[in-house]
Amino acid sequence: LLSLLATLSIASWNTDPSKCVDRMNSTTGKNECVGYEHLCTLDGYYVIMTQECPVTCGRCGCIDLPNESSGITSCSSLKDKCTDAAYKARMAVQCKKTCGLC
């Protein structure tokens, strides 16, 4: 139980759609997200693209949050917990997309 709860730790990302914006490149001051849209769905880039380019990747408000310590979401492997009474509330926050709640 403790290891599952650790896996489902809530990330500190702001997923409020009204505050969801693509970040600017700190060096150039430009939004370069559109040029990297093809990376949105690649496993190795999912987390960084969600953090940096949530609008471009369509992840404002309806995303699976990653584990804070690993930076990787484990929602797909925990999908059966979406309807488990013991985990349902936690999964609704952490794994909203996987659980089909948006």
Buried (B, 14 or more C-beta within 10 A) or exposed (E): EEEEEEBBBEBEBEBEEEEBEBEEEEEEEEBBBEEBEEBBEEEEBBBEBBBBBBBBBBBBBEBBBBBEEEEEBBBEEBEEBBEEEEBEEBBEBBBBBBBEEE
